[in-house]
Amino acid sequence: MEISIEETSSGGRYVGRVEGVSDVAEMTFSRTSPRLIIIDHTGVPESLKGQGVGQALAAFAIDEARKGGWKIIPLCPFFKAQVARHPDWKDVMSF
């Protein structure tokens, strides 16, 4: 799976693409400051469900936050559930 970032001045999205599938998965975020983002939505189309795409997007967001030195406010229910399953991600959470 390939994950890319589409960013604007106020936010953006992480986009997951699987070879051979035209649909894309996304995890959207808003940037509240240079050091804080809010993850507010994860969308995985039926054609990609059950393949770990949402989990891969969540892990990618965590890696990006660690590399960039920022924190994440987890508003998206899917992302919140992933954070609850991964206590090692708490270092980049802002509750």
C-alpha positions, -999 to +999 in steps of 0.1 A: +000+000+000+011+035-008+003+064+015+006+101+004-001+134+020-023+161+005-019+193+026-033+228+026-026+257+049-054+246+073-052+208+071-052+180+047-055+142+044-035+111+043-044+090+013-040+053+010-039+035-023-037-002-030-023-014-063-050-026-086-078-008-068-091+025-080-107+035-047-087+054-021-089+055+017-084+087+036-077+101+070-085+139+072-070+164+096-071+200+105-041+219+116-047+241+146-011+253+149+023+242+137+025+218+166-011+204+167-035+186+143-070+172+148-077+139+131-114+142+124-123+115+098-113+082+084-129+068+053-122+034+039-143+023+009-159-012+009-134-023-018-105-018+007-122-029+040-105-058+059-071-052+044-056-031+073-058+001+053-073+022+081-048+009+106-019+017+081-033+053+078-034+056+116+002+043+120+013+067+093-003+097+111+016+087+143+049+084+125+044+118+108+036+134+142+067+120+157+089+131+128+073+166+128+073+170+165+036+177+168+006+164+188-027+149+176-062+155+190-081+123+181-117+133+172-123+106+146-140+075+163-119+051+143-086+068+151-096+071+188-103+033+189-068+027+174-052+049+200-069+029+227-054-003+213-019+012+210-008+027+243+026+033+228+010+061+207+001+082+237+033+102+234+018+122+204-017+125+218-032+157+231-064+149+250 
